[in-house]
């Protein structure tokens, strides 16, 4: 009887909680899929279709976020900015293919970062970004100004593409730390090439980037799921404690009734 009561309690709790979680995940999945289709169309140079998907995303985004608060204010702002940039780029006849695709890719990566809890798509750029950065560092040590500037510009364009996604997944303090190092290297290019002291900033940034990419692959459990598990466990523990207390109280009262008789 006790086991049946506990099972029913846990099931009722799950029935109340899981539909809310599932609905949130479903809405994010739908929005993420739309962004993916917009990127597919852009890669095929079907820019009219990509524009239609981006416009459709906007309509769905407004509807789903109005019904349920599936995103916090920072996420809403970051997604909105990335979406507007992608839409403007797709519509701009003066933009080249690479610019259009890069803008939609940036938006696509943001949506995936919001939806994903483990290894978001932007981490797949690790190899090409670290390769660009390593060549930047090598050119600086060789004092090859032309190669340094070319490789640094390439790295900065790659960093810009994942930057909105970083703002979703990293703390503001971490972002500020990365920005400070990158801005120093970009602003003081001649010094970084000439001075060994300034070149230490390259080493520090490399360590920071490596750490960021590694950390994103450490925990694949959705915090919302942990909350559900902990909450369910707490209810079961509380139920067991209550039932145990009632049983203990009943056992204490039985001898007392016998003596009164």
Secondary structure by P-SEA (a helix, b strand, c coil): caaaaaaaaaaaaaaacaaaaaaaaaaaaaaaaaaaaaaaaaaacaaaaaaaaaaaaaaaaaaaaaacccccaaaaaaaaaaaaaaaaaaacccccaaaaaaaaaaaaaaaaaaacccccccccaaaaaaaaaaaaaaaaaacaaaaaaaaaaaaaaaaaaaaaaaaacccaaaaaaaaaaaaaaaaaaaaaacccccaaaaaaaaaaaaaaaaaaacccccaaaaaaaaaaaaaaaaaaaaaaaaaaaaaaaaaaaaaac
